[in-house]
């Protein structure tokens, strides 16, 4: 008879934090939107205590701005801050990718290809909810062989801030075909061991996303303020 299987157990604050995080990253809860404990407690049919704990976690992640006595809101980054998030991605990811390529083997390439196939299917299915998750998993798989644990942990924090903007870029600006080509190029160049070319494609990939996003968000905010 098979042995016992471990199942990850989640506390109520974990479940609520995970759901709220996805609602923020998907844009269901928009940047700057007011957050009220009472309304969330009613919506999730729980007391305020797990709501408060969940919001504290999201505050620590930088996704909400929260104070127990003053309420809070979904974090709204300034244009400069959004630019900084993507500049950090360039600095960290290009370095990780360059270090990873010489160490990548068949298992790494197979894992990247598997995720990339799923991502391309999500584009065709117009499944916005999967884009950010798969994009994160793909880039993480590209850098896994870098063997830079602390740097990858730092990148996780930065990616949490950039995820909703990446999804916005793909869904609003219809950048799926360029993204598909660039992602395929990254894997191909890594397989060919062309570190310099691969790093240059990655730099252009993130920089293009940054520039187009800043232009789009600036226009959107002007329209909202007028």
Order of alpha helices (4+ residues) and beta strands (2+ residues): alpha-beta-alpha-alpha-beta-beta-alpha-alpha-alpha-alpha-alpha-alpha
